[in-house]
Amino acid sequence: MSNIDKQALREEFRLMQAHYSDPADRARQVIYIAAEALLDELDKKQQYIKLRDQENEDIALTVGKLRVELEHYKSREERVTKLVLDNSTSWDVLYEKLEAAERRIAELEARAVNLPKRSVDEVMHLSGFSRDYAEGWCAGNDNAIHEIRAAGIKVKGA
């Protein structure tokens, strides 16, 4: 029933109540009062239905969003599962490789570089070059020893 129809009925009921104001017409007044009460109840029910429809739409929208989010997480889980299953190397093998690498690093750190410190005269004698060349070579050797030690590498013979 449209709002225009209800409004017209209400006006008609009010007119009839006024028209049948005689106590003898009390039965008719009761009918019009009851009809107006029914219209009021109908309005309340329709408002309630409208409210529920809105709540249902909100719930449906939330469910839709949750489904999209669920699909996102499912696809993410599938990708992670695939990565895990595709990885043919087990954790034990990876751990063994890590331990081997750590042992090798420890071995290399324990070794020392053999870089003897030579005097200018020794370099001149061994190379047969001039004193200037020998002094430059010794200075370069000293710098190399210093830098190697600064890097944390042991140097023998210096």
C-alpha positions as CSV (number, residue, x, y, z in Angstrom):
1,M,0.0,0.0,0.0
2,S,1.5,3.4,-1.0
3,N,2.0,6.3,1.4
4,I,-0.6,8.3,-0.6
5,D,-3.2,5.6,-0.1
6,K,-2.4,5.4,3.6
7,Q,-2.6,9.1,4.0
8,A,-6.0,9.2,2.3
9,L,-7.3,6.4,4.5
10,R,-6.1,8.2,7.6
11,E,-7.9,11.4,6.6
12,E,-11.0,9.4,5.7
13,F,-10.9,7.7,9.2
14,R,-10.5,11.0,11.0
15,L,-13.5,12.5,9.0
16,M,-15.6,9.5,9.8
17,Q,-14.7,9.7,13.5
18,A,-15.8,13.3,13.5
19,H,-18.9,12.5,11.4
20,Y,-19.9,9.6,13.7
21,S,-19.4,11.5,17.0
22,D,-22.8,10.5,18.3
23,P,-22.5,7.9,21.1
24,A,-24.9,5.7,19.2
25,D,-22.4,5.4,16.5
26,R,-19.8,4.2,18.9
27,A,-19.4,0.8,17.1
28,R,-18.4,2.7,13.9
29,Q,-16.0,4.9,15.8
30,V,-14.3,1.8,17.2
31,I,-13.9,0.4,13.7
32,Y,-12.3,3.5,12.4
33,I,-10.0,3.8,15.5
34,A,-9.0,0.1,15.0
35,A,-8.4,0.7,11.3
36,E,-6.1,3.6,12.1
37,A,-4.3,1.6,14.7
38,L,-3.8,-1.2,12.1
39,L,-2.4,1.4,9.7
40,D,0.0,2.6,12.4
41,E,1.1,-1.0,13.1
42,L,1.5,-1.5,9.3
43,D,3.8,1.5,9.2
44,K,5.9,0.2,12.1
45,K,6.2,-3.2,10.5
46,Q,7.2,-1.7,7.2
47,Q,9.9,0.4,8.9
48,Y,11.1,-2.7,10.7
49,I,11.2,-4.6,7.4
50,K,13.1,-1.8,5.8
51,L,15.6,-1.7,8.7
52,R,16.1,-5.5,8.5
53,D,16.5,-5.3,4.7
54,Q,19.3,-2.7,5.2
55,E,20.9,-5.0,7.9
56,N,20.7,-7.9,5.5
57,E,22.4,-5.9,2.7
58,D,25.1,-4.9,5.2
59,I,25.6,-8.5,6.2
60,A,25.7,-9.7,2.6
61,L,28.3,-7.0,1.8
62,T,30.4,-8.1,4.8
63,V,30.1,-11.7,3.8
64,G,31.2,-10.8,0.2
65,K,34.3,-8.9,1.5
66,L,35.2,-11.8,3.8
67,R,34.9,-14.3,0.9
68,V,37.3,-12.2,-1.1
69,E,39.7,-11.9,1.8
70,L,39.4,-15.7,2.4
71,E,40.2,-16.4,-1.3
72,H,43.2,-14.1,-1.0
73,Y,44.5,-16.0,2.0
74,K,43.7,-19.4,0.4
75,S,45.7,-18.4,-2.7
76,R,48.5,-17.2,-0.5
77,E,48.5,-20.4,1.4
78,E,48.6,-22.4,-1.8
79,R,51.6,-20.4,-3.1
80,V,53.5,-21.0,0.2
81,T,52.6,-24.7,0.2
82,K,53.8,-25.0,-3.4
83,L,57.1,-23.3,-2.5
84,V,57.6,-25.6,0.4
85,L,56.7,-28.7,-1.7
86,D,58.9,-27.6,-4.6
87,N,61.9,-27.1,-2.4
88,S,63.6,-30.4,-2.8
89,T,66.3,-29.6,-0.3
90,S,65.3,-30.6,3.2
91,W,66.1,-28.5,6.3
92,D,68.6,-31.1,7.4
93,V,70.6,-30.8,4.2
94,L,70.5,-27.0,4.5
95,Y,71.6,-27.2,8.1
96,E,74.5,-29.5,7.1
97,K,75.5,-27.0,4.4
98,L,75.4,-24.2,6.8
99,E,77.6,-26.1,9.3
100,A,80.1,-27.0,6.6
101,A,80.3,-23.3,5.5
102,E,80.8,-22.2,9.1
103,R,83.6,-24.8,9.5
104,R,85.3,-23.6,6.3
105,I,85.1,-20.0,7.4
106,A,86.7,-21.0,10.7
107,E,89.5,-22.8,8.9
108,L,90.1,-19.8,6.7
109,E,90.1,-17.4,9.6
110,A,92.6,-19.7,11.4
111,R,95.1,-19.6,8.5
112,A,97.7,-16.9,8.3
113,V,99.0,-15.2,5.3
114,N,102.7,-15.6,4.8
115,L,104.0,-12.2,3.9
116,P,107.6,-11.8,5.1
117,K,108.9,-8.3,5.9
118,R,112.0,-7.6,3.8
119,S,114.6,-5.0,4.1
120,V,115.5,-2.6,1.3
121,D,118.9,-4.3,0.9
122,E,117.2,-7.8,0.6
123,V,114.8,-6.5,-2.0
124,M,117.7,-4.9,-4.0
125,H,119.7,-8.1,-3.8
126,L,116.7,-10.4,-4.7
127,S,115.4,-8.2,-7.5
128,G,118.5,-6.5,-8.8
129,F,116.7,-3.2,-9.1
130,S,117.6,0.2,-7.7
131,R,117.3,1.5,-4.1
132,D,114.3,3.7,-5.0
133,Y,112.5,0.7,-6.4
134,A,113.3,-1.4,-3.3
135,E,112.1,1.4,-0.9
136,G,108.8,1.7,-2.8
137,W,108.4,-2.1,-2.8
138,C,109.0,-2.2,1.0
139,A,106.6,0.6,1.6
140,G,103.9,-1.1,-0.4
141,N,104.6,-4.4,1.4
142,D,104.2,-2.6,4.8
143,N,100.9,-1.0,3.6
144,A,99.7,-4.4,2.4
145,I,100.5,-6.0,5.8
146,H,98.8,-3.2,7.6
147,E,95.6,-3.5,5.5
148,I,95.5,-7.3,5.8
149,R,95.7,-7.1,9.6
150,A,93.1,-4.4,9.6
151,A,90.8,-6.8,7.8
152,G,91.3,-9.3,10.6
153,I,93.6,-11.7,8.8
154,K,96.7,-13.0,10.5
155,V,100.0,-12.3,8.8
156,K,103.0,-14.5,9.3
157,G,106.6,-13.4,9.0
158,A,106.0,-9.7,9.6
